[in-house]
Amino acid sequence: MDLAFGIGLIAATLTTLAFLPQVVRTWRRRSADDLSAGTFLLLFTGIVLWLLYGILRRDPIIILANAVGVTLVGSLLLMIWRFRLRTRTPASERQLSEPLR
């Protein structure tokens, strides 16, 4: 293993696993209220593009890191969607004076 490969492997591992604590925290709390869906949607799109780039370049580090990243960030997006749907109040239960969100 050459130096560049080793640095790339370590960097890919650290930046990819950086999402894991947020996934675990969101799952345990069953709340995504403090997360920005827009931020994670943009991030997810970027990671998908990096994954496609890695596939086209046949670069195993880029492919593996971004496949895991797509999984982690995708799971956060699903939790944001699921937990926010669960906490919404149906329109029939809202007071007329309450503003729409």
SULZI-V890593 format. One line per field, one symbol per residue. phi: phi as a letter, one per 30 degrees, with the letter a starting at -180 (. if undefined). Layout:
BEGIN
phi = ???
END
This chain:
BEGIN
phi = .ddddddddddddddddddeeddddddddhbbdcccdddddddedddeddddeddddhcddddddddddddddddddddeddddddcdceedcdddddddc
END
